[in-house]
Amino acid sequence: MAKRVFIIVLDSFGIGALPDADKFGDVGANTLRSIAGSSQFNTPLLRQMGLFNIDGVDCAQEVEKPTASFARMVEQSMGKDTTIGHWEIAGIISPRPMPTYPDGFPPEVVEPFEKAVGRKVLCNKPYSGTQALVDYGEEHMKTGKLILYTSADSVFQVAAHEEIIPLQEQYRICQIARDMMTASGKHAVGRVIARPFIGHDKTDFKRTTNRHDFSLNPPKKTMLDFIGSAGMQTIGVGKIYDIFAGVGVSEQIKSKGNYNGMEITLELADRDFEGLAFVNLVDFDMLYGHRNNVDGYAAAMSEFDGQLSQFVKKMRPDDLLIITADHGCDPGFTQSTDHSREYTPMIAYGAPVREGVNLHTRATFADIAATTCDYLGVAAQLDGTSFWPEIKK
């Protein structure tokens, strides 16, 4: 039977501050602890798999006989953003941080961009995306100026109303920004993001699901490239295609939030393929972490646990499931609405996996990529070390 690996990234599901969190302003951050105290949090399957048996997790009672193998993962890359987090999961450690702009983008970035797209910009500060619409949306509609903002992450975000600037034009504008910033080298941000929205005024502006990320190409081969070169499929669900700029992804399946992303994953469980399904569930981060919504995050995790129960019933004898995250975004860490520098969980489950193996603390997210390729029998030169020999039956 064909081997399949399903990697599900719970976007921003951290489990406690990393030792170097002080360098990122994140001492005390703990996404799991924040949401585990909510009345909306109920994850019996993740608990039984061993989520609360992971080293350092002390916000709930561990179980006696976990049904999965588990570990906590250290991010070696110098950052806490989506792009380098996913790149590291896929086998690339990024030793240098991507550029960030705590004071907004300098004239050497903004002025050529305005000239190239034929529009001026508003805002140009680190800003909450939803608050940017409240504060600048009406002026944008009157003038056609673009709402440009950033965050603590390496992002150049452009918001525009879909009735003022059509989607394809928004995407063209962002592609121009991507090309310019990549060419500059110095200002090669991780992602340029189109943030379309709708509504009549600041009382009802709402971002749509037509977001599109324009990412840097990975600097070297990831597990996606090696798996594809071995003649297997690499299916990206949700933001995966965008995060890797399409490199190494043989099939792109867009999703509209967590629930739909898991519906797609359930459908993939019924499909015959050999290789990797790489899934990103973005709502944890986008809708709850960045908005300091503890109960919303907890409820979303409970909903995921229910859909995960459906998924494991569909797993085949040669399927390997890995659940992990790309960084933290603690909704209870009110000093910030940005990502947090945290350990992430790793839960490995399936018929080929030994139960109850505690892998303790792994040195890099890249161990997941090495393990994936090892399990699939794919030769790969990656930054991580496989833990497959330690968890296989």
C-alpha positions as MATLAB code, in Angstrom:
seq = 'MAKRVFIIVLDSFGIGALPDADKFGDVGANTLRSIAGSSQFNTPLLRQMGLFNIDGVDCAQEVEKPTASFARMVEQSMGKDTTIGHWEIAGIISPRPMPTYPDGFPPEVVEPFEKAVGRKVLCNKPYSGTQALVDYGEEHMKTGKLILYTSADSVFQVAAHEEIIPLQEQYRICQIARDMMTASGKHAVGRVIARPFIGHDKTDFKRTTNRHDFSLNPPKKTMLDFIGSAGMQTIGVGKIYDIFAGVGVSEQIKSKGNYNGMEITLELADRDFEGLAFVNLVDFDMLYGHRNNVDGYAAAMSEFDGQLSQFVKKMRPDDLLIITADHGCDPGFTQSTDHSREYTPMIAYGAPVREGVNLHTRATFADIAATTCDYLGVAAQLDGTSFWPEIKK';
ca = [
       0.000    0.000    0.000;
       1.223    3.527   -0.808;
       2.668    5.472    2.110;
       1.076    8.804    2.954;
       2.140   11.502    5.433;
      -0.287   14.143    6.653;
       1.358   17.129    8.348;
      -1.213   19.430    9.942;
       0.147   22.803   11.064;
      -1.986   24.424   13.753;
      -0.905   27.941   12.824;
       0.422   29.675   15.992;
      -0.226   26.862   18.512;
       2.722   27.418   20.844;
       3.219   25.520   24.106;
       5.489   27.838   26.105;
       8.175   30.477   25.701;
      11.519   29.398   24.262;
      14.702   30.069   26.270;
      15.544   32.997   23.971;
      12.064   34.556   24.211;
      13.566   37.575   25.969;
      15.213   38.587   22.695;
      11.763   38.764   21.102;
       9.826   40.391   23.951;
       7.900   37.182   24.630;
       8.920   36.087   28.133;
       5.915   34.392   29.708;
       4.045   33.658   26.488;
       2.242   30.303   26.445;
      -0.538   29.852   23.912;
      -1.672   26.454   25.189;
      -1.800   27.554   28.813;
      -3.874   30.604   27.896;
      -6.535   28.662   26.035;
      -6.563   25.560   28.272;
      -8.121   27.657   31.031;
     -11.094   28.626   28.866;
     -14.495   26.994   29.340;
     -14.508   26.573   25.538;
     -11.470   24.283   25.550;
     -12.247   20.581   25.159;
      -9.738   18.402   23.309;
     -10.138   14.793   24.468;
      -8.402   13.247   21.464;
      -5.329   15.508   21.590;
      -5.177   14.861   25.323;
      -5.282   11.086   24.770;
      -2.621   11.331   22.074;
      -0.283   12.926   24.610;
      -0.536   16.704   24.237;
      -0.330   17.217   27.992;
       2.468   14.655   28.359;
       4.862   16.828   26.354;
       7.818   18.133   28.373;
       7.108   21.521   29.936;
       3.331   21.335   29.463;
       1.857   21.719   32.930;
      -1.603   23.218   32.389;
      -3.530   19.928   32.539;
      -3.098   16.400   33.839;
      -1.138   14.051   31.587;
      -2.605   10.680   30.589;
      -1.221    7.304   31.617;
      -1.122    5.674   28.210;
      -0.770    8.169   25.342;
      -1.775    6.781   21.951;
       0.842    8.741   20.002;
       4.510    9.673   20.163;
       5.226   13.295   21.049;
       7.846   15.998   21.575;
       8.298   19.703   21.984;
      10.090   21.412   19.135;
      12.631   24.245   19.256;
      12.760   26.804   16.469;
      16.377   27.307   15.443;
      15.600   29.934   12.802;
      15.990   33.534   13.887;
      12.399   34.665   13.851;
       8.841   33.816   14.781;
       6.981   34.324   11.546;
       4.941   32.042    9.318;
       7.408   31.825    6.463;
      10.553   30.750    8.272;
       8.501   28.592   10.663;
       7.102   26.572    7.760;
      10.435   26.558    5.959;
      12.014   25.038    9.065;
       9.256   22.423    9.333;
      10.104   21.616    5.704;
      13.834   21.262    6.439;
      15.481   24.701    6.203;
      16.926   26.560    9.198;
      17.157   30.316    8.562;
      20.085   31.699   10.603;
      19.392   35.347    9.743;
      16.137   37.157   10.531;
      14.093   38.587    7.709;
      13.746   42.401    7.673;
      11.093   43.978    9.885;
       9.874   47.559   10.078;
       8.879   48.720   13.575;
       8.727   52.338   12.328;
       7.076   51.618    8.980;
       8.697   51.319    5.575;
      11.344   53.916    4.643;
      11.005   56.300    1.683;
      13.425   54.146   -0.335;
      10.723   51.431   -0.287;
       7.523   53.479   -0.359;
       8.333   56.048   -3.026;
       9.360   53.601   -5.794;
       6.355   51.437   -4.912;
       3.931   54.369   -5.193;
       5.451   55.364   -8.524;
       5.316   51.811   -9.896;
       1.643   51.218   -9.010;
       0.417   54.774   -9.620;
      -1.172   55.141   -6.164;
      -0.200   56.767   -2.879;
      -0.318   54.880    0.426;
      -1.976   55.438    3.791;
      -0.880   54.327    7.272;
       2.586   52.786    6.703;
       2.967   51.624   10.307;
       2.874   48.402   12.288;
      -0.884   48.027   12.704;
      -3.681   45.645   13.502;
      -5.199   44.653   10.159;
      -8.783   45.053   11.345;
      -8.049   48.379   13.046;
      -6.399   49.643    9.866;
      -9.735   49.269    8.082;
     -11.517   51.238   10.796;
      -8.953   54.031   10.787;
      -8.141   54.247    7.070;
     -10.843   52.375    5.143;
     -13.112   55.333    4.439;
     -10.230   57.524    3.259;
      -9.096   54.682    1.011;
     -12.556   54.507   -0.550;
     -12.603   58.266   -1.188;
      -9.077   58.582   -2.563;
      -8.087   55.157   -3.890;
      -4.913   55.283   -1.810;
      -3.647   51.902   -0.637;
      -3.620   50.964    3.048;
      -0.059   49.824    3.678;
       0.901   48.337    7.029;
       3.219   45.817    8.643;
       3.591   43.997   11.971;
       6.341   42.531   14.116;
       6.718   39.958   11.329;
       8.517   40.388    8.033;
       5.441   41.412    6.043;
       4.381   44.140    3.597;
       0.575   44.127    3.744;
      -1.702   45.992    1.341;
      -5.413   46.380    2.107;
      -7.885   47.565   -0.519;
     -11.650   47.453   -1.000;
     -12.744   44.942   -3.623;
     -15.161   47.439   -5.205;
     -12.561   50.202   -5.352;
      -9.669   48.110   -6.626;
     -10.645   44.798   -8.287;
      -9.003   41.661   -6.947;
      -6.781   41.000   -9.935;
      -5.463   44.570   -9.770;
      -4.782   44.138   -6.037;
      -2.832   40.998   -6.806;
      -0.904   42.759   -9.587;
       0.014   45.563   -7.185;
       1.286   43.073   -4.628;
       3.274   41.195   -7.249;
       4.975   44.476   -8.154;
       5.845   44.985   -4.487;
       7.124   41.411   -4.234;
       9.380   41.810   -7.258;
      10.730   45.178   -6.103;
      11.509   44.060   -2.562;
      13.085   40.800   -3.669;
      15.285   42.637   -6.163;
      16.437   45.065   -3.470;
      17.880   42.262   -1.329;
      17.977   44.471    1.746;
      14.173   44.756    1.879;
      13.304   41.187    0.862;
      10.459   40.649    3.320;
       9.140   37.175    3.931;
       5.703   37.916    2.557;
       3.816   40.563    0.631;
       0.147   40.062    1.468;
      -2.947   41.261   -0.393;
      -5.691   41.964    2.180;
      -8.943   42.599    0.288;
     -11.978   43.834    2.214;
     -15.616   44.798    1.704;
     -18.209   46.964    3.460;
     -19.790   50.408    3.314;
     -18.004   52.267    6.123;
     -15.886   51.720    9.221;
     -18.832   50.178   11.075;
     -19.001   47.163    8.785;
     -15.670   46.800    6.958;
     -14.717   43.115    6.797;
     -11.724   41.313    5.330;
     -12.643   38.666    2.764;
     -11.222   35.203    2.162;
      -9.475   36.465   -1.001;
      -6.229   37.118    0.829;
      -3.170   36.146   -1.184;
       0.418   35.805    0.055;
       3.379   36.494   -2.226;
       6.317   34.786   -0.525;
      10.025   34.591   -1.110;
      11.258   31.444   -2.770;
      12.881   29.100   -0.243;
      16.684   29.566   -0.320;
      17.340   25.853   -0.931;
      15.494   22.560   -1.435;
      12.858   21.525    1.094;
      11.244   18.156    1.751;
       8.674   19.138   -0.897;
      11.351   19.172   -3.594;
      12.878   15.864   -2.549;
       9.509   14.107   -2.243;
       8.411   15.435   -5.624;
      11.695   14.381   -7.247;
      11.046   10.864   -5.943;
       7.875   10.759   -8.037;
       5.450   11.276   -5.158;
       2.755   13.883   -4.677;
       3.083   17.010   -2.546;
      -0.353   18.438   -1.822;
      -0.537   21.867   -0.170;
      -3.753   22.774    1.652;
      -4.503   26.352    2.715;
      -1.539   28.760    2.724;
       1.116   26.143    1.974;
       1.406   26.945   -1.735;
       1.752   30.663   -0.995;
       4.285   30.190    1.825;
       6.592   28.232   -0.474;
       5.843   30.405   -3.524;
       4.613   27.213   -5.165;
       8.091   25.667   -5.158;
       7.867   21.901   -4.750;
       4.072   21.829   -4.390;
       2.509   19.530   -6.982;
      -1.106   20.371   -6.108;
      -2.615   23.459   -4.529;
      -5.932   23.295   -2.651;
      -7.105   26.594   -1.190;
      -9.217   26.608    1.949;
     -11.592   29.020    3.640;
     -10.556   28.711    7.242;
      -9.897   25.887    9.670;
     -13.131   23.961    9.293;
     -12.939   23.904    5.519;
      -9.241   23.018    5.680;
     -10.066   19.946    7.728;
     -12.967   19.069    5.405;
     -10.428   19.044    2.562;
      -8.063   16.922    4.652;
     -10.868   14.445    5.336;
     -11.490   14.220    1.596;
      -7.776   13.632    0.991;
      -7.892   10.745    3.474;
     -10.286    9.017    1.060;
      -8.113    9.699   -1.978;
      -5.455    7.354   -3.337;
      -2.068    9.081   -3.450;
       1.501    8.505   -2.371;
       3.509   11.218   -0.668;
       2.689   14.232    1.476;
      -0.402   16.279    2.322;
       0.839   19.469    4.003;
      -2.011   21.359    5.683;
      -2.098   24.825    7.266;
      -5.004   25.826    9.516;
      -4.732   29.606    9.716;
      -7.730   30.669   11.817;
      -5.984   29.983   15.132;
      -3.510   32.730   14.256;
      -5.470   35.108   12.070;
      -8.840   35.187   13.828;
      -7.925   34.499   17.443;
      -4.247   34.813   18.339;
      -3.741   38.215   16.732;
      -7.004   39.465   18.255;
      -6.285   38.295   21.813;
      -9.443   36.168   21.656;
      -8.799   33.407   24.186;
     -12.260   31.826   24.076;
     -12.378   31.929   20.274;
      -8.995   30.213   20.049;
     -10.085   27.589   22.597;
     -13.346   26.908   20.747;
     -11.478   26.571   17.452;
      -9.107   24.046   19.010;
     -12.088   22.069   20.338;
     -13.658   22.086   16.882;
     -10.388   20.840   15.390;
     -10.258   18.016   17.939;
     -13.707   16.891   16.797;
     -12.712   16.884   13.135;
      -9.456   15.132   14.017;
     -11.549   12.333   15.535;
     -13.192   11.901   12.136;
      -9.829   11.968   10.360;
      -8.129    9.262   12.434;
     -11.000    6.880   11.651;
     -10.152    7.265    7.965;
      -6.415    6.669    8.338;
      -4.988    3.723    6.418;
      -2.463    1.185    7.781;
       0.500    2.984    6.172;
      -0.522    6.555    7.048;
       1.603    8.772    9.285;
      -0.026   11.835   10.884;
       2.110   14.645   12.326;
       0.465   17.552   14.143;
       2.624   20.590   14.866;
       2.800   24.416   14.672;
       4.984   27.112   13.121;
       5.294   29.560   16.070;
       3.100   30.878   18.876;
       0.525   33.672   19.049;
      -0.636   33.690   22.654;
      -4.103   35.297   22.815;
      -3.677   35.815   26.549;
      -0.362   37.660   26.165;
      -1.867   41.132   26.207;
       1.455   42.983   25.882;
       1.162   42.261   22.169;
      -1.044   40.951   19.383;
       1.981   39.644   17.481;
       3.420   36.145   17.146;
       5.228   34.767   20.184;
       8.558   32.924   20.325;
       7.475   29.535   21.693;
       8.119   25.834   21.643;
       5.679   23.983   19.406;
       4.139   20.533   19.860;
       4.825   17.493   17.718;
       2.386   14.604   17.846;
       3.053   11.586   15.596;
       0.229    9.093   15.209;
      -0.736    6.123   13.067;
      -0.635    2.355   12.852;
       3.151    2.336   12.147;
       3.900    4.537   15.196;
       4.724    3.317   18.700;
       2.457    4.649   21.418;
       3.676    6.742   24.329;
       7.196    7.543   23.096;
       8.360   10.817   24.634;
      10.982   12.311   22.330;
      11.455   15.144   24.834;
      12.869   18.352   23.298;
      13.944   18.273   19.651;
      16.587   20.746   18.511;
      14.765   22.009   15.412;
      11.436   21.939   13.595;
      13.435   20.519   10.665;
      13.412   17.098   12.342;
       9.838   16.810   11.054;
      11.000   17.116    7.434;
      13.794   14.604    7.968;
      11.337   12.165    9.566;
       8.801   12.604    6.775;
      11.358   11.823    4.085;
      12.778    8.949    6.108;
       9.340    7.384    6.486;
       8.601    7.773    2.771;
      11.965    6.274    1.830;
      13.101    9.499    0.144;
      16.790   10.457    0.182;
      17.061   14.109    1.209;
      19.676   16.614    2.321;
      17.887   18.615    5.012;
      18.862   20.470    8.172;
      17.023   18.155   10.588;
      17.517   14.675   12.033;
      14.907   11.968   11.597;
      13.207   10.610   14.699;
      11.482    7.859   12.717;
      13.821    5.097   14.068;
      12.777    6.077   17.608;
       9.017    5.921   17.067;
       8.501    3.171   14.490;
       6.982   -0.118   15.600;
];
